[in-house]
Amino acid sequence: MLARRRLRALAQAELALLGRNRGVVLTALLVPLTLPFSMRSAAGGLDLKQRGLSLGAVMMTAAIGFSFLFAVYTSLVNAYVARREELVLKRLRTGELSDAEILTGTALPAVALGLAQALVVCAGCAVLLHTGMPKAPYLTLLGLVAGYVTSAALAALTASFTKTVESGQVTALPLMLVSMLGSGMMIPTEVMPGRLASVCELLPLSPAIRLVRGGWTGQLSAYEALGATATALAWTYLAVFAVRRWFRWEPRR
C-alpha cells in the first residue's frame, strides 16, 4: 500500500513536469498519429492481401509502433537524463523510494500516455479504415504491454549512456531507425524475404508489433505467439539487467 502511494505521488509529479514540456508532449501525441499517413502510398504498393493483411491493419500497427518510440522511448530518455542531471534522481534515492520505484514512477505517465494513444488509434482505425475488431484481443493487449514495458526499459538503458538532454536525440536515434525499418512498422515483416524477416523478428520491438498485428488479424499461431512472447521477455530481462548494472544516478560531468 505504501509503495503504491509512493509510486502514485511520483507519477503525479512526473506528469506535471511532462505537461510543462510542450515540445515533448506534441511530439509524443502528433507524430504517431500523423506519420503512418505519410507511408500510406508506399504501404498500398505492397502485396498485402497475399499475406492476409489489410492497409488499415498495417497503418494501425505502424501508429502503435511509433507510439512505442515517440510517446515512451524518446520522451523517457529525455526525462531520465533531465532528472539525473538536475539531481532529482539522486535526491529521490535518499528517501524511502527504491531504485525500481523511482524508475517505474518516472515512466508511468509516458506509458499511460502511450496506452491512451493506442486506444484512440485502434478506435480510429476501426471506424475510418474499417479494420474491425481484433480477432484475438488478448494477443493485441499482450503486444501493447510488451511494447511499452520494453520501450521504457530500453529508455532507461539508453539514458545510462546519454550525457545531456540534447545528446539524447542522437543516442536514441539508432534504435528508432532500426525499429522503424526492421520491426514491422514501416514494412511488415510478413512481406520481407525469409532470412531478412527471421533476423528482423529478433529486434527489440518486433515481438510487440507482431503480437499487436497478429491479434488483430488472427493469423498468429500459438507457436508463433509463444515465440514472440519469449523474445519480448528476453529483451525486457536483458534491458532490466543492463539498467541495474549500468544506470547512472549521478550527473555525467
C-alpha positions in Angstrom: 0.0 0.0 0.0 2.8 2.4 0.9 4.7 1.5 -2.2 1.6 2.2 -4.3 1.2 5.6 -2.7 4.8 6.5 -3.3 4.5 5.4 -6.9 1.3 7.5 -7.4 2.9 10.6 -5.9 6.0 10.3 -8.0 3.9 9.6 -11.2 1.7 12.7 -10.5 4.8 14.9 -10.1 6.3 13.5 -13.3 3.1 14.0 -15.1 3.1 17.7 -14.1 6.7 18.1 -15.3 5.8 16.3 -18.6 2.9 18.7 -19.1 5.2 21.7 -18.9 7.4 20.4 -21.8 5.1 21.1 -24.7 7.6 20.1 -27.3 7.8 16.5 -25.9 4.1 16.3 -25.5 3.3 17.4 -29.0 5.9 15.0 -30.4 4.5 12.1 -28.4 0.9 12.9 -29.4 1.1 14.0 -33.0 4.0 12.0 -34.6 2.5 8.5 -34.0 -0.9 9.7 -35.3 0.4 11.6 -38.4 3.5 9.6 -39.5 1.7 6.5 -40.7 -0.3 8.5 -43.2 2.9 9.6 -44.9 3.7 5.9 -45.7 0.2 5.1 -46.9 1.0 5.2 -50.6 4.1 3.1 -50.1 2.2 0.5 -48.0 -0.5 0.5 -50.6 2.0 -0.7 -53.2 2.9 -3.8 -51.2 1.3 -7.2 -51.8 -0.6 -7.2 -48.5 -3.6 -9.3 -49.5 -1.5 -12.2 -50.4 -0.1 -12.1 -46.8 -3.5 -11.8 -45.3 -3.0 -8.2 -44.3 -5.0 -5.0 -45.0 -3.9 -1.5 -45.4 -5.8 -0.5 -42.2 -4.1 -3.2 -40.1 -0.6 -2.1 -41.4 -1.2 1.6 -40.7 -2.7 0.9 -37.3 0.3 -1.2 -36.1 2.6 1.4 -37.6 0.9 4.1 -35.5 1.2 1.9 -32.3 4.8 1.2 -33.1 5.6 4.9 -33.4 3.8 5.4 -30.1 6.3 2.9 -28.6 9.1 5.0 -29.9 7.9 8.6 -29.5 5.4 8.5 -26.6 7.5 6.3 -24.4 11.1 5.6 -25.6 12.4 9.0 -26.7 10.4 11.0 -24.1 11.6 8.8 -21.3 15.2 9.0 -22.5 14.9 12.8 -22.1 13.1 12.5 -18.8 15.6 10.2 -17.2 18.6 12.3 -18.4 17.0 15.6 -17.3 16.1 14.3 -13.8 19.6 12.8 -13.4 21.4 16.0 -14.4 19.1 18.1 -12.2 20.0 15.8 -9.3 16.3 14.8 -8.9 17.1 11.1 -9.1 19.9 11.5 -6.5 17.6 13.2 -4.1 14.8 10.6 -4.5 17.3 7.9 -3.6 17.8 9.4 -0.2 14.2 8.9 0.6 12.0 5.7 1.0 11.7 5.0 -2.7 13.6 2.1 -4.1 15.6 2.3 -7.3 12.9 0.3 -9.1 10.1 2.5 -7.8 12.0 5.7 -8.9 12.4 4.4 -12.5 8.9 3.0 -12.7 7.2 6.1 -11.2 9.1 8.3 -13.7 7.9 6.0 -16.6 4.3 5.7 -15.6 3.0 8.9 -17.2 4.6 8.2 -20.5 3.4 4.6 -20.6 -0.2 5.8 -19.7 0.0 8.4 -22.5 1.1 5.7 -24.9 -1.7 3.3 -23.9 -4.3 6.0 -24.2 -2.9 6.9 -27.6 -3.1 3.2 -28.7 -6.8 3.0 -27.7 -7.5 6.1 -29.8 -5.6 4.7 -32.7 -7.4 1.4 -32.6 -10.8 3.0 -32.3 -10.0 5.5 -35.1 -8.7 2.8 -37.5 -11.7 0.6 -36.7 -14.0 3.4 -37.8 -12.1 5.2 -40.6 -10.1 2.4 -42.1 -12.6 -0.4 -41.4 -10.1 -2.7 -39.6 -12.9 -4.1 -37.5 -12.3 -5.6 -34.0 -9.3 -7.7 -33.1 -9.8 -11.4 -33.7 -7.5 -12.3 -30.7 -7.7 -9.2 -28.4 -5.6 -10.9 -25.7 -2.7 -11.0 -28.1 -3.1 -7.4 -29.0 -3.2 -6.4 -25.4 -0.1 -8.6 -24.7 1.7 -6.9 -27.5 0.8 -3.4 -26.2 2.1 -4.3 -22.7 5.3 -5.9 -24.1 5.9 -2.9 -26.3 5.5 -0.3 -23.6 7.5 -2.2 -21.0 10.3 -2.9 -23.4 10.4 0.7 -24.6 10.6 2.0 -21.0 13.4 -0.4 -20.1 15.4 0.5 -23.2 14.8 4.2 -22.5 16.4 3.8 -19.1 19.3 1.8 -20.6 19.8 4.5 -23.3 19.8 7.2 -20.7 22.6 5.5 -18.9 24.9 6.4 -21.8 23.5 9.8 -22.6 25.3 12.8 -21.2 22.8 15.6 -21.8 19.2 16.0 -22.9 20.3 17.4 -26.2 22.5 14.4 -26.9 19.5 12.1 -26.2 18.3 12.8 -29.7 21.5 11.2 -31.0 21.8 8.3 -28.7 18.1 7.3 -29.2 18.4 7.5 -33.0 19.9 4.1 -33.7 17.2 2.1 -32.0 14.5 4.4 -33.6 15.8 3.9 -37.1 16.3 0.1 -36.7 12.9 -0.3 -35.2 11.1 1.7 -37.8 12.7 -0.1 -40.7 13.1 -3.6 -39.3 10.5 -4.2 -36.6 7.5 -4.3 -39.0 6.3 -0.7 -38.5 7.0 0.8 -42.0 7.5 -2.5 -43.7 5.6 -5.6 -42.3 7.9 -8.5 -41.7 5.4 -10.7 -43.4 6.4 -9.2 -46.8 10.1 -9.4 -46.2 12.3 -12.1 -47.6 12.6 -15.2 -45.4 16.1 -14.7 -44.0 15.7 -11.0 -43.5 12.4 -11.4 -41.8 13.9 -14.0 -39.4 16.6 -11.6 -38.4 14.2 -8.6 -38.0 11.8 -10.6 -35.9 14.6 -10.7 -33.2 14.8 -6.9 -32.9 13.6 -5.4 -29.5 10.2 -4.1 -30.6 9.5 -6.7 -33.3 7.7 -9.2 -30.9 5.3 -6.5 -29.7 4.4 -5.3 -33.2 3.9 -8.9 -34.3 1.6 -9.7 -31.4 -0.4 -6.5 -31.9 -0.9 -7.2 -35.7 -1.4 -10.9 -35.2 -4.0 -10.3 -32.5 -5.9 -8.0 -34.9 -5.7 -10.3 -37.9 -6.0 -13.6 -36.0 -3.3 -15.1 -38.2 -0.7 -15.7 -35.5 -0.5 -19.4 -34.4 0.0 -20.4 -30.8 3.6 -21.4 -31.6 4.4 -18.0 -33.2 2.7 -16.2 -30.3 4.8 -18.1 -27.8 7.9 -17.3 -29.7 7.2 -13.6 -29.9 6.3 -13.5 -26.2 9.5 -15.3 -25.3 11.6 -12.9 -27.4 9.9 -9.9 -25.8 10.5 -11.3 -22.3 14.2 -11.9 -23.2 14.7 -8.3 -24.4 13.0 -6.9 -21.3 15.1 -9.1 -19.0 18.3 -8.1 -20.8 17.4 -4.4 -20.6 16.4 -4.5 -16.9 19.6 -6.4 -16.1 21.7 -3.8 -18.0 19.9 -0.9 -16.3 20.5 -2.4 -12.8 24.2 -2.7 -13.7 25.0 0.4 -15.6 22.3 3.0 -14.9 23.9 6.2 -13.7 22.3 8.2 -10.8 24.9 10.9 -10.7 25.3 13.6 -13.3 27.7 12.8 -16.1 30.2 15.6 -15.8 
